[in-house]
Amino acid sequence: MEWLIIGLIVGTLGWFALRRLIGGGASPEELKAALDAGATLVDVRSPAEFQSGTLKGAKNIPMGNPPQGLSKDKPVIVFCRSGARSSNVARQWTAKGYKVLDLGPIGAGRKLGL
């Protein structure tokens, strides 16, 4: 039983580490296609984090705030510091009918040249 618990903990930590390295659930191709289609890039970090630096052209809508000013007809790409908040926001906004792609951590966007 102890090995099962240890395995679950190690597996979960490994999943989070891998997600942080490679970004969110969207592939680079999906992200590029969404950007070409006029996607809105949304930083879901706090205003203070946003002010400290973000991706070019990103709009700040902190996690927990409604997705005001976004169109349900236009894709939205969300990101944050580690990918945890953007993953939650992507699920919430998708459930509300928005076309959301999760970039994951801001570093993944920088690796893609955003």
N, CA, C and O atoms as a MOPAC input file, in Angstrom:
PM7 MOZYME 1SCF
protein

 N      0.81700 1    -1.18600 1     0.00000 1
 C      0.00000 1     0.00000 1     0.00000 1
 C      0.86900 1     1.26000 1     0.00000 1
 O      0.56800 1     2.23400 1    -0.69000 1
 N      1.94800 1     1.22600 1     0.78300 1
 C      2.83400 1     2.38500 1     0.85000 1
 C      3.44400 1     2.68400 1    -0.51800 1
 O      3.59200 1     3.84600 1    -0.89600 1
 N      3.79700 1     1.63600 1    -1.25600 1
 C      4.40300 1     1.83400 1    -2.58400 1
 C      3.40900 1     2.44800 1    -3.55800 1
 O      3.78500 1     3.23300 1    -4.42900 1
 N      2.16100 1     2.09400 1    -3.41000 1
 C      1.12400 1     2.66900 1    -4.25300 1
 C      1.00000 1     4.17100 1    -3.99900 1
 O      0.91600 1     4.96000 1    -4.94000 1
 N      0.98900 1     4.55500 1    -2.74700 1
 C      0.89500 1     5.97400 1    -2.39700 1
 C      2.12800 1     6.72500 1    -2.89200 1
 O      2.00800 1     7.81100 1    -3.46100 1
 N      3.29800 1     6.15600 1    -2.68100 1
 C      4.53500 1     6.79100 1    -3.15500 1
 C      4.51200 1     6.90600 1    -4.67800 1
 O      4.90700 1     7.93400 1    -5.22800 1
 N      4.06000 1     5.87300 1    -5.35000 1
 C      3.96500 1     5.90100 1    -6.81200 1
 C      3.02500 1     6.98700 1    -7.30700 1
 O      3.32500 1     7.67500 1    -8.28200 1
 N      1.89700 1     7.14400 1    -6.64400 1
 C      0.94200 1     8.18800 1    -7.02000 1
 C      1.54000 1     9.57800 1    -6.82000 1
 O      1.36500 1    10.46400 1    -7.65600 1
 N      2.23900 1     9.75700 1    -5.71700 1
 C      2.85600 1    11.06100 1    -5.44600 1
 C      3.93600 1    11.37000 1    -6.47900 1
 O      3.97300 1    12.46900 1    -7.03000 1
 N      4.80100 1    10.41700 1    -6.73700 1
 C      5.87900 1    10.61500 1    -7.71000 1
 C      5.30500 1    10.84600 1    -9.10600 1
 O      5.78300 1    11.71500 1    -9.83600 1
 N      4.30400 1    10.08900 1    -9.47500 1
 C      3.67300 1    10.25900 1   -10.78000 1
 C      3.03600 1    11.62800 1   -10.94300 1
 O      3.16200 1    12.26100 1   -11.99100 1
 N      2.35500 1    12.08000 1    -9.90700 1
 C      1.71900 1    13.39700 1    -9.95000 1
 C      2.76300 1    14.50100 1   -10.06800 1
 O      2.61000 1    15.41700 1   -10.87600 1
 N      3.81900 1    14.41800 1    -9.26800 1
 C      4.88700 1    15.41900 1    -9.34600 1
 C      5.56500 1    15.39600 1   -10.71200 1
 O      5.90700 1    16.44800 1   -11.25000 1
 N      5.75800 1    14.22400 1   -11.26600 1
 C      6.35100 1    14.10200 1   -12.59900 1
 C      5.47300 1    14.73100 1   -13.66300 1
 O      5.97300 1    15.38300 1   -14.58000 1
 N      4.16100 1    14.53900 1   -13.54800 1
 C      3.22800 1    15.12600 1   -14.51300 1
 C      3.31200 1    16.63800 1   -14.46900 1
 O      3.36400 1    17.28500 1   -15.51500 1
 N      3.32700 1    17.21500 1   -13.26800 1
 C      3.42000 1    18.67200 1   -13.14400 1
 C      4.74900 1    19.19300 1   -13.69000 1
 O      4.78200 1    20.23500 1   -14.34400 1
 N      5.83700 1    18.47900 1   -13.42800 1
 C      7.14600 1    18.90300 1   -13.94500 1
 C      7.16300 1    18.85800 1   -15.46900 1
 O      7.66400 1    19.78800 1   -16.10100 1
 N      6.63000 1    17.80200 1   -16.06900 1
 C      6.58100 1    17.68400 1   -17.52200 1
 C      5.70800 1    18.77900 1   -18.11700 1
 O      6.07200 1    19.38600 1   -19.12500 1
 N      4.57800 1    19.03000 1   -17.51100 1
 C      3.67900 1    20.08800 1   -18.00200 1
 C      4.37300 1    21.44400 1   -17.97000 1
 O      4.20500 1    22.25100 1   -18.88400 1
 N      5.14100 1    21.69200 1   -16.93600 1
 C      5.84100 1    22.96700 1   -16.82400 1
 C      6.89400 1    23.10600 1   -17.91800 1
 O      7.11600 1    24.20500 1   -18.42600 1
 N      7.53600 1    22.01700 1   -18.28200 1
 C      8.57000 1    22.06400 1   -19.31300 1
 C      8.00000 1    22.26400 1   -20.71100 1
 O      8.55400 1    23.02500 1   -21.50500 1
 N      6.89500 1    21.58500 1   -21.01900 1
 C      6.40500 1    21.60500 1   -22.39600 1
 C      5.22200 1    22.53700 1   -22.62300 1
 O      4.80800 1    22.73600 1   -23.76600 1
 N      4.67900 1    23.10400 1   -21.57400 1
 C      3.57300 1    24.03300 1   -21.75200 1
 C      2.23000 1    23.36100 1   -21.53900 1
 O      2.14700 1    22.25600 1   -21.00300 1
 N      1.18500 1    24.04500 1   -21.96700 1
 C     -0.17400 1    23.57900 1   -21.74500 1
 C     -0.58800 1    22.48300 1   -22.70100 1
 O      0.24600 1    21.80800 1   -23.30400 1
 N     -1.88100 1    22.32200 1   -22.82600 1
 C     -2.41000 1    21.24800 1   -23.63100 1
 C     -2.39200 1    21.49400 1   -25.13400 1
 O     -2.54000 1    20.55000 1   -25.91100 1
 N     -2.21500 1    22.73100 1   -25.55700 1
 C     -2.26400 1    23.05700 1   -26.98400 1
 C     -0.88600 1    22.86200 1   -27.62600 1
 O      0.14100 1    23.20200 1   -27.03800 1
 N     -0.88700 1    22.31400 1   -28.83000 1
 C      0.36400 1    22.12000 1   -29.56500 1
 C      0.79700 1    23.44600 1   -30.20200 1
 O     -0.03000 1    24.33900 1   -30.38500 1
 N      2.07400 1    23.58000 1   -30.53700 1
 C      2.52700 1    24.79600 1   -31.21800 1
 C      1.74900 1    25.07500 1   -32.50400 1
 O      1.49100 1    26.23100 1   -32.83900 1
 N      1.37900 1    24.01700 1   -33.22000 1
 C      0.61700 1    24.18300 1   -34.45400 1
 C     -0.77700 1    24.74400 1   -34.17500 1
 O     -1.25600 1    25.62700 1   -34.88700 1
 N     -1.42800 1    24.21400 1   -33.11600 1
 C     -2.75300 1    24.71300 1   -32.74600 1
 C     -2.68300 1    26.17600 1   -32.32700 1
 O     -3.54900 1    26.97600 1   -32.68000 1
 N     -1.64600 1    26.51400 1   -31.57400 1
 C     -1.48000 1    27.89100 1   -31.12000 1
 C     -1.26600 1    28.83200 1   -32.29300 1
 O     -1.86500 1    29.90600 1   -32.35100 1
 N     -0.40800 1    28.43000 1   -33.23200 1
 C     -0.13900 1    29.26500 1   -34.40600 1
 C     -1.40600 1    29.46300 1   -35.22800 1
 O     -1.69800 1    30.57600 1   -35.66700 1
 N     -2.15700 1    28.38500 1   -35.43600 1
 C     -3.40600 1    28.48400 1   -36.19700 1
 C     -4.39200 1    29.42500 1   -35.49900 1
 O     -5.07200 1    30.21800 1   -36.15000 1
 N     -4.46200 1    29.32700 1   -34.16500 1
 C     -5.37100 1    30.20400 1   -33.41800 1
 C     -4.93100 1    31.65900 1   -33.53000 1
 O     -5.76300 1    32.54900 1   -33.70600 1
 N     -3.62700 1    31.90300 1   -33.42900 1
 C     -3.11800 1    33.27500 1   -33.55900 1
 C     -3.38400 1    33.81600 1   -34.95500 1
 O     -3.75200 1    34.98000 1   -35.11200 1
 N     -3.20000 1    32.97300 1   -35.97100 1
 C     -3.48400 1    33.38000 1   -37.35200 1
 C     -4.96800 1    33.69500 1   -37.54800 1
 O     -5.33400 1    34.50300 1   -38.40100 1
 N     -5.82100 1    33.04100 1   -36.74100 1
 C     -7.26300 1    33.25900 1   -36.82700 1
 C     -7.70800 1    34.44500 1   -35.96600 1
 O     -8.90300 1    34.71100 1   -35.83400 1
 N     -6.72700 1    35.15900 1   -35.37900 1
 C     -7.06100 1    36.34600 1   -34.59200 1
 C     -7.31900 1    36.09000 1   -33.13000 1
 O     -8.05300 1    36.84500 1   -32.49200 1
 N     -6.72900 1    35.03200 1   -32.57600 1
 C     -6.93400 1    34.71000 1   -31.16400 1
 C     -6.50600 1    35.85800 1   -30.26100 1
 O     -5.59100 1    36.61700 1   -30.57800 1
 N     -7.18600 1    35.96400 1   -29.13800 1
 C     -6.82300 1    36.92100 1   -28.11000 1
 C     -5.91800 1    36.21400 1   -27.11400 1
 O     -6.27400 1    35.15500 1   -26.59800 1
 N     -4.76700 1    36.78200 1   -26.84200 1
 C     -3.80500 1    36.23700 1   -25.88600 1
 C     -4.12800 1    36.83100 1   -24.51500 1
 O     -4.12400 1    38.05000 1   -24.34700 1
 N     -4.41000 1    35.96400 1   -23.53200 1
 C     -4.85100 1    36.43100 1   -22.21800 1
 C     -3.93600 1    35.90600 1   -21.11400 1
 O     -3.74500 1    34.70100 1   -20.95500 1
 N     -3.38200 1    36.84200 1   -20.36400 1
 C     -2.56200 1    36.55500 1   -19.19100 1
 C     -3.50800 1    36.52900 1   -17.99600 1
 O     -4.12500 1    37.54500 1   -17.67600 1
 N     -3.63200 1    35.37000 1   -17.32800 1
 C     -4.59200 1    35.23900 1   -16.23000 1
 C     -3.93700 1    35.45600 1   -14.86400 1
 O     -4.53300 1    35.14400 1   -13.83300 1
 N     -2.71600 1    35.99000 1   -14.85500 1
 C     -2.03800 1    36.30000 1   -13.60200 1
 C     -2.60900 1    37.59300 1   -13.00800 1
 O     -3.42400 1    38.26800 1   -13.63600 1
 N     -2.17600 1    37.92000 1   -11.81100 1
 C     -2.64200 1    39.13900 1   -11.13500 1
 C     -2.15300 1    40.37900 1   -11.89000 1
 O     -1.20200 1    40.29000 1   -12.66600 1
 N     -2.79200 1    41.53100 1   -11.67300 1
 C     -2.32500 1    42.76400 1   -12.31400 1
 C     -0.86200 1    43.08800 1   -11.99600 1
 O     -0.13600 1    43.58100 1   -12.86000 1
 N     -0.42800 1    42.81400 1   -10.76500 1
 C      0.97400 1    43.07900 1   -10.40400 1
 C      1.92200 1    42.18600 1   -11.20100 1
 O      2.96400 1    42.64600 1   -11.66900 1
 N      1.56600 1    40.91400 1   -11.35500 1
 C      2.39300 1    39.99800 1   -12.15500 1
 C      2.40800 1    40.44000 1   -13.61300 1
 O      3.44900 1    40.42200 1   -14.27100 1
 N      1.24700 1    40.83400 1   -14.10300 1
 C      1.11900 1    41.30700 1   -15.48300 1
 C      2.02300 1    42.51400 1   -15.71400 1
 O      2.71200 1    42.59800 1   -16.73100 1
 N      2.01800 1    43.44900 1   -14.76300 1
 C      2.82900 1    44.65900 1   -14.87600 1
 C      4.32700 1    44.35400 1   -14.86200 1
 O      5.12400 1    45.12500 1   -15.39800 1
 N      4.70700 1    43.23900 1   -14.25300 1
 C      6.13100 1    42.89100 1   -14.17200 1
 C      6.66200 1    42.33300 1   -15.48800 1
 O      7.86700 1    42.12700 1   -15.63500 1
 N      5.77400 1    42.09000 1   -16.43900 1
 C      6.18100 1    41.59000 1   -17.74700 1
 C      5.24900 1    40.49800 1   -18.22500 1
 O      4.84500 1    39.62000 1   -17.46200 1
 N      4.91300 1    40.57000 1   -19.50400 1
 C      3.98300 1    39.60300 1   -20.08500 1
 C      4.37700 1    39.34700 1   -21.52800 1
 O      5.42200 1    39.81800 1   -21.97700 1
 N      3.56900 1    38.61800 1   -22.25100 1
 C      3.82200 1    38.36900 1   -23.66100 1
 C      3.26600 1    39.52100 1   -24.49500 1
 O      2.26100 1    40.13200 1   -24.12900 1
 N      3.91000 1    39.80800 1   -25.59700 1
 C      3.51900 1    40.92500 1   -26.45600 1
 C      2.05700 1    40.78700 1   -26.91000 1
 O      1.64800 1    39.75500 1   -27.44100 1
 N      1.29500 1    41.84800 1   -26.68600 1
 C     -0.10100 1    41.89200 1   -27.12000 1
 C     -1.08300 1    41.22500 1   -26.17900 1
 O     -2.27500 1    41.16500 1   -26.47900 1
 N     -0.61000 1    40.71900 1   -25.04300 1
 C     -1.50800 1    40.02000 1   -24.12400 1
 C     -2.40600 1    40.99200 1   -23.36900 1
 O     -2.02200 1    42.11600 1   -23.04600 1
 N     -3.61000 1    40.51300 1   -23.10500 1
 C     -4.60700 1    41.24500 1   -22.31800 1
 C     -4.61800 1    40.61000 1   -20.93100 1
 O     -4.44400 1    39.39600 1   -20.81600 1
 N     -4.81500 1    41.39300 1   -19.88400 1
 C     -4.83500 1    40.85300 1   -18.52800 1
 C     -6.26600 1    40.67300 1   -18.04000 1
 O     -7.00900 1    41.64000 1   -17.87200 1
 N     -6.63800 1    39.40800 1   -17.81300 1
 C     -7.91200 1    39.07600 1   -17.16700 1
 C     -7.54800 1    38.08300 1   -16.06700 1
 O     -7.45700 1    36.88300 1   -16.32700 1
 N     -7.33800 1    38.56900 1   -14.83200 1
 C     -6.90900 1    37.69200 1   -13.74500 1
 C     -7.89100 1    36.55000 1   -13.48600 1
 O     -9.10300 1    36.69300 1   -13.65100 1
 N     -7.32800 1    35.41500 1   -13.07500 1
 C     -8.14000 1    34.24500 1   -12.74400 1
 C     -9.20900 1    34.65200 1   -11.74100 1
 O     -8.93800 1    35.39900 1   -10.80100 1
 N    -10.41300 1    34.16200 1   -11.94400 1
 C    -11.53000 1    34.48700 1   -11.06500 1
 C    -12.40400 1    35.59900 1   -11.60800 1
 O    -13.53500 1    35.78200 1   -11.15700 1
 N    -11.88900 1    36.33800 1   -12.57000 1
 C    -12.67700 1    37.40100 1   -13.19000 1
 C    -13.42500 1    36.84900 1   -14.39700 1
 O    -12.95600 1    35.91000 1   -15.04100 1
 N    -14.58000 1    37.42200 1   -14.70700 1
 C    -15.31800 1    36.96500 1   -15.89000 1
 C    -14.56300 1    37.34700 1   -17.16700 1
 O    -13.84700 1    38.34800 1   -17.19500 1
 N    -14.72700 1    36.55600 1   -18.20600 1
 C    -14.02600 1    36.83200 1   -19.47200 1
 C    -14.66300 1    37.97200 1   -20.25600 1
 O    -15.07100 1    37.78400 1   -21.40200 1
 N    -14.75000 1    39.14900 1   -19.65100 1
 C    -15.37000 1    40.29600 1   -20.29800 1
 C    -14.52900 1    40.77800 1   -21.48000 1
 O    -13.29900 1    40.77300 1   -21.44300 1
 N    -15.23800 1    41.19100 1   -22.52200 1
 C    -14.56500 1    41.73100 1   -23.69900 1
 C    -14.06100 1    40.68200 1   -24.66100 1
 O    -13.41000 1    41.01500 1   -25.65100 1
 N    -14.34800 1    39.41500 1   -24.39100 1
 C    -13.91700 1    38.34200 1   -25.28500 1
 C    -15.11100 1    37.82700 1   -26.08000 1
 O    -16.23700 1    37.77800 1   -25.58400 1
 N    -14.84100 1    37.44800 1   -27.31500 1
 C    -15.88300 1    36.91000 1   -28.17500 1
 C    -15.86400 1    35.38400 1   -28.11700 1
 O    -14.79900 1    34.76700 1   -28.10100 1
 N    -17.03800 1    34.79100 1   -28.08700 1
 C    -17.12900 1    33.33000 1   -28.12400 1
 C    -16.85000 1    32.79500 1   -29.52600 1
 O    -16.67000 1    31.59100 1   -29.70900 1
 N    -16.81400 1    33.68800 1   -30.51400 1
 C    -16.55900 1    33.28100 1   -31.89500 1
 C    -15.07300 1    33.31400 1   -32.24600 1
 O    -14.67300 1    32.83000 1   -33.30500 1
 N    -14.26500 1    33.87800 1   -31.36800 1
 C    -12.84600 1    34.05800 1   -31.63500 1
 C    -12.03600 1    33.26400 1   -30.60500 1
 O    -12.35600 1    33.30200 1   -29.41700 1
 N    -10.99300 1    32.54700 1   -31.03800 1
 C    -10.22800 1    31.75900 1   -30.06600 1
 C     -9.52000 1    32.63100 1   -29.03200 1
 O     -9.17000 1    33.78300 1   -29.28800 1
 N     -9.32500 1    32.04100 1   -27.85800 1
 C     -8.63900 1    32.69200 1   -26.75300 1
 C     -7.49800 1    31.77300 1   -26.32500 1
 O     -7.68800 1    30.56500 1   -26.17900 1
 N     -6.30900 1    32.35000 1   -26.12500 1
 C     -5.15400 1    31.59300 1   -25.64000 1
 C     -4.81800 1    32.13300 1   -24.26000 1
 O     -4.53000 1    33.32000 1   -24.11100 1
 N     -4.85400 1    31.25900 1   -23.23900 1
 C     -4.58300 1    31.68100 1   -21.87100 1
 C     -3.23400 1    31.15500 1   -21.39600 1
 O     -2.77300 1    30.09600 1   -21.82100 1
 N     -2.60700 1    31.93400 1   -20.49300 1
 C     -1.34600 1    31.50500 1   -19.88900 1
 C     -1.19700 1    32.15500 1   -18.51700 1
 O     -1.91200 1    33.10100 1   -18.18900 1
 N     -0.26700 1    31.64200 1   -17.72400 1
 C      0.03900 1    32.19300 1   -16.39800 1
 C      1.51200 1    31.92300 1   -16.09100 1
 O      2.30400 1    31.72900 1   -17.01300 1
 N      1.88300 1    31.90700 1   -14.83900 1
 C      3.27600 1    31.68700 1   -14.47200 1
 C      3.67700 1    30.22400 1   -14.61000 1
 O      4.70800 1    29.91900 1   -15.20800 1
 N      2.87400 1    29.32000 1   -14.06500 1
 C      3.25700 1    27.91000 1   -14.04500 1
 C      2.38300 1    27.00800 1   -14.91500 1
 O      2.76600 1    25.87800 1   -15.22000 1
 N      1.22600 1    27.49600 1   -15.31000 1
 C      0.29000 1    26.68600 1   -16.08200 1
 C     -0.89000 1    26.19600 1   -15.27700 1
 O     -1.86200 1    25.70200 1   -15.85000 1
 N     -0.83200 1    26.32000 1   -13.95300 1
 C     -1.93100 1    25.84000 1   -13.10600 1
 C     -3.17400 1    26.71400 1   -13.24200 1
 O     -4.27600 1    26.20500 1   -13.44800 1
 N     -2.99900 1    28.02700 1   -13.12800 1
 C     -4.15000 1    28.92900 1   -13.23900 1
 C     -4.73900 1    28.89900 1   -14.64300 1
 O     -5.95900 1    28.87500 1   -14.80600 1
 N     -3.88000 1    28.90200 1   -15.65300 1
 C     -4.40100 1    28.90700 1   -17.02900 1
 C     -5.17800 1    27.62900 1   -17.32600 1
 O     -6.16600 1    27.66300 1   -18.05900 1
 N     -4.74800 1    26.51500 1   -16.77200 1
 C     -5.47200 1    25.25800 1   -16.96300 1
 C     -6.87700 1    25.34800 1   -16.37000 1
 O     -7.84800 1    24.92000 1   -16.99400 1
 N     -6.98200 1    25.90700 1   -15.16300 1
 C     -8.29600 1    26.07700 1   -14.53300 1
 C     -9.17700 1    27.03200 1   -15.32700 1
 O    -10.35500 1    26.75600 1   -15.55500 1
 N     -8.60000 1    28.16100 1   -15.74800 1
 C     -9.35800 1    29.14600 1   -16.51800 1
 C     -9.81900 1    28.54100 1   -17.84500 1
 O    -10.95300 1    28.76100 1   -18.26800 1
 N     -8.94700 1    27.78700 1   -18.49300 1
 C     -9.31600 1    27.16300 1   -19.77300 1
 C    -10.53300 1    26.26000 1   -19.59700 1
 O    -11.45000 1    26.29000 1   -20.41800 1
 N    -10.55100 1    25.46400 1   -18.54300 1
 C    -11.69900 1    24.58400 1   -18.29100 1
 C    -12.96700 1    25.39700 1   -18.01900 1
 O    -14.03100 1    25.09300 1   -18.55700 1
 N    -12.84400 1    26.44000 1   -17.17500 1
 C    -14.00900 1    27.24600 1   -16.81400 1
 C    -14.58500 1    27.98400 1   -18.01700 1
 O    -15.79500 1    27.96400 1   -18.23900 1
 N    -13.72100 1    28.63500 1   -18.79300 1
 C    -14.20000 1    29.41800 1   -19.92900 1
 C    -14.70700 1    28.52400 1   -21.05500 1
 O    -15.64200 1    28.89400 1   -21.76500 1
 N    -14.10000 1    27.35300 1   -21.22400 1
 C    -14.59300 1    26.41000 1   -22.23500 1
 C    -16.01100 1    25.97200 1   -21.87100 1
 O    -16.87300 1    25.85500 1   -22.74200 1
 N    -16.24500 1    25.73100 1   -20.59000 1
 C    -17.58000 1    25.34300 1   -20.12900 1
 C    -18.60700 1    26.44800 1   -20.37300 1
 O    -19.80200 1    26.17400 1   -20.48300 1
 N    -18.14200 1    27.69700 1   -20.45700 1
 C    -19.02900 1    28.83000 1   -20.72100 1
 C    -19.20200 1    29.08600 1   -22.22200 1
 O    -19.90200 1    30.01900 1   -22.61600 1
 N    -18.56800 1    28.26200 1   -23.05500 1
 C    -18.75900 1    28.37700 1   -24.49400 1
 C    -17.66500 1    29.09700 1   -25.26300 1
 O    -17.82000 1    29.35000 1   -26.45800 1
 N    -16.55700 1    29.43300 1   -24.60200 1
 C    -15.44500 1    30.08600 1   -25.29000 1
 C    -14.53900 1    29.03500 1   -25.91800 1
 O    -14.45900 1    27.90400 1   -25.43700 1
 N    -13.86100 1    29.41300 1   -26.99000 1
 C    -12.90000 1    28.54000 1   -27.66700 1
 C    -11.53200 1    28.83400 1   -27.06600 1
 O    -10.84700 1    29.76200 1   -27.49700 1
 N    -11.13200 1    28.04000 1   -26.06500 1
 C     -9.93100 1    28.34100 1   -25.28900 1
 C     -8.83400 1    27.31200 1   -25.52600 1
 O     -9.07100 1    26.10400 1   -25.50200 1
 N     -7.63100 1    27.82100 1   -25.75500 1
 C     -6.43400 1    26.99000 1   -25.81400 1
 C     -5.55700 1    27.38000 1   -24.63700 1
 O     -5.40500 1    28.56400 1   -24.33800 1
 N     -4.98400 1    26.39700 1   -23.97200 1
 C     -4.12200 1    26.65000 1   -22.82600 1
 C     -2.66500 1    26.60400 1   -23.26500 1
 O     -2.14100 1    25.54200 1   -23.60400 1
 N     -2.01600 1    27.76100 1   -23.25500 1
 C     -0.59100 1    27.83700 1   -23.55800 1
 C      0.21300 1    27.24000 1   -22.41700 1
 O      1.26800 1    26.64500 1   -22.63800 1
 N     -0.28500 1    27.39700 1   -21.19000 1
 C      0.43400 1    26.90800 1   -20.01000 1
 C      1.26200 1    28.03100 1   -19.41500 1
 O      0.78500 1    29.15900 1   -19.29000 1
 N      2.51700 1    27.72600 1   -19.04200 1
 C      3.34400 1    28.76500 1   -18.43000 1
 C      3.82300 1    29.81000 1   -19.42900 1
 O      3.98500 1    29.52400 1   -20.61500 1
 N      4.04700 1    31.01800 1   -18.93700 1
 C      4.49200 1    32.11700 1   -19.77200 1
 C      5.78400 1    31.75300 1   -20.51100 1
 O      6.00600 1    32.20100 1   -21.63500 1
 N      6.62000 1    30.95200 1   -19.88500 1
 C      7.87400 1    30.53400 1   -20.51800 1
 C      7.65700 1    29.77600 1   -21.81400 1
 O      8.48000 1    29.85900 1   -22.72600 1
 N      6.55500 1    29.03600 1   -21.90900 1
 C      6.25100 1    28.30000 1   -23.13900 1
 C      5.97300 1    29.27500 1   -24.27500 1
 O      6.33500 1    29.02200 1   -25.42400 1
 N      5.33000 1    30.38400 1   -23.94800 1
 C      5.06900 1    31.41900 1   -24.95800 1
 C      6.34400 1    32.06700 1   -25.42400 1
 O      6.50000 1    32.36200 1   -26.60900 1
 N      7.26500 1    32.29300 1   -24.50000 1
 C      8.54400 1    32.89900 1   -24.87800 1
 C      9.35000 1    31.96000 1   -25.76300 1
 O     10.03400 1    32.40100 1   -26.68700 1
 N      9.26700 1    30.64800 1   -25.47500 1
 C      9.95900 1    29.66100 1   -26.31800 1
 C      9.40100 1    29.64800 1   -27.72900 1
 O     10.11300 1    29.34000 1   -28.68400 1
 N      8.11600 1    29.98400 1   -27.85800 1
 C      7.47100 1    30.01900 1   -29.18600 1
 C      7.65000 1    31.37300 1   -29.86900 1
 O      7.19100 1    31.56400 1   -30.99500 1
 N      8.30900 1    32.30300 1   -29.20200 1
 C      8.54000 1    33.61900 1   -29.77700 1
 C      7.38000 1    34.58300 1   -29.62700 1
 O      7.29000 1    35.56700 1   -30.36200 1
 N      6.49600 1    34.31200 1   -28.68800 1
 C      5.34900 1    35.20100 1   -28.45600 1
 C      5.73000 1    36.35000 1   -27.55400 1
 O      4.89200 1    37.19900 1   -27.25000 1

